[in-house]
Amino acid sequence: MGQYLSDTSAPHKTQHALAQLSIRIARGDGTARRWYPEVIVLAQNKEPQLRSMAAWVMGQDNHSEEFHQMLCRLVGDPAALVRWNAALALARFSDAAGEPQLRAMLQPFTLAAPQAGTLKFYLKEQDTLRSGGIVARINTRGGANSVDVTSPVAGKLARLAAKENTQIGVGDAIAVIEPGEAQVFEALRALVLIGQPESLADVERFAAGVPGMSERVRRQALLTAQAIRQRVPQSMTVK
């Protein structure tokens, strides 16, 4: 455990160690605290996958002040998945600092170009996406610095935001991705704990039923909307 948490040369082994540590923390195993410093270090790793998983692990102990402080930093991370895992974890601390990120998890995600070049799509509209799935490739002149554009989130490719074989610039929108069911469900569960009136419109959209989403999501959205209304005075509720 200690070796894989401190040596990130094999990221899949580090991720496995984090998963095992999460299980120990969830079971109330006090010996897990010996590896908390390693988790804090991983939360600052250059790889977003490791930062994201470290945020998820930190959410398993909502009594750790060191975890709480680090999560407050991660909720402003450049990577969307890191921000979102940090927001989910902060909800377990009853901290609403990540509430805007939870709301973002219920909304379409715009995938932007990481570099300039000529765009070629690998997927078409309405295709299902997994996290890390390749959406397109951007080719530079001569192809020396071509890069695959991957989706950091799972979901459905709702709309292509650029035309194939055209020149795009850094930061230009490439595609719009509708959130996947697992992402929506987890955000709704977290908003039960800390959701504010500003989130009601997004929550109620799912409570009314969204094509492609299961009845489980609709029921959770109803419970979340009810919890938000009970938390704030009726006069403050956003319609």
C-alpha positions, -999 to +999 in steps of 0.1 A: +000+000+000+026+025+011+049+017-019+022+022-045+008+054-029+043+070-029+056+056-062+034+068-091+056+054-119+028+028-124-004+049-122-027+019-123-011+005-092-014+038-074-051+040-084-056+004-071-039+014-038-062+044-035-093+023-041-082-002-014-074+027+010-109+041+004-125+008+014-105+008+046-115+044+055-152+036+047-150+006+071-137+028+099-102+013+099-082+037+120-049+024+106-057+040+073-047+074+087-010+065+084-014+070+046-032+103+048+000+123+040+004+102+008-031+110-002-025+148+003+006+145-019-013+127-046-040+154-045-013+177-059+001+153-085+005+166-120-018+139-134-055+148-131-066+112-128-046+108-096-058+142-082-094+132-090-091+098-073-074+114-043-103+138-039-127+108-040-107+091-012-107+122+009-145+122+008-145+090+028-134+107+060-154+138+066-138+143+100-103+150+087-095+187+087-064+182+065-086+165+039-112+193+042-086+220+035-072+202+005-106+196-010-113+233-007-083+238-030-092+211-054-127+225-061-109+251-081-087+227-100-082+232-138-096+197-145-134+193-144-134+158-131-111+168-102-134+198-093-164+176-094-150+148-072-138+175-048-174+190-048-189+156-041-165+150-013-171+185+002-208+178+004-200+150+029-183+176+050-216+196+048-195+223+030-214+241+002-182+255-014-186+230-042-222+236-049-216+255-082-196+225-094-224+201-085-248+223-105-223+221-134-224+183-132-261+185-142-255+207-172-240+200-206-201+201-207-184+220-235-152+202-247-126+228-258-096+224-282-063+220-263-043+233-293-048+249-327-050+228-359-072+210-383-101+191-367-111+155-374-140+138-355-140+102-344-175+102-331-209+116-343-238+133-326-257+111-301-228+086-297-222+075-261-190+086-245-169+071-217-146+092-195-113+093-214-128+084-247-114+100-279-138+125-295-115+140-321-080+146-333-064+179-340-037+178-366-011+206-369+007+214-402+029+184-410+012+163-383+042+166-359+022+178-329-011+160-335-032+154-304-062+133-296-090+152-278-105+131-251-136+137-230-129+140-193-165+130-186-189+102-195-221+110-213-236+115-247-222+136-276-252+160-279-238+184-305-207+190-326-197+226-320-172+228-349-170+216-385-147+188-395-115+196-415-116+232-405-090+252-386-097+258-349-079+277-322-069+269-287-099+270-264-124+268-293-155+247-286-154+213-302-184+194-289-211+196-262-216+166-240-247+157-221-239+143-186-242+106-180-266+090-156-240+081-129-227+117-129-262+131-126-272+107-098-242+115-077-246+152-081-283+150-071-274+130-040-248+155-029-272+184-035-296+168-010-271+177+016-260+212+006-281+223-025-292+260-026-321+276-045-299+284-074-297+247-082-335+241-083-340+248-120-314+221-129-327+196-103-363+201-114-354+194-150-345+159-140-374+156-117-397+162-147-380+134-165-351+136-190-350+112-221-324+086-216-324+089-178-338+062-156-367+064-131-341+062-103-327+096-114-361+111-116-370+099-080-337+112-067-343+146-083-377+148-066-361+141-032-333+166-039-358+193-049-378+186-017-347+188+005-336+222-010-371+237-005-371+225+031-337+240+037-346+276+027-375+299+034-402+295+008-399+332-001-363+327-011-370+297-034-361+303-070-389+294-095 
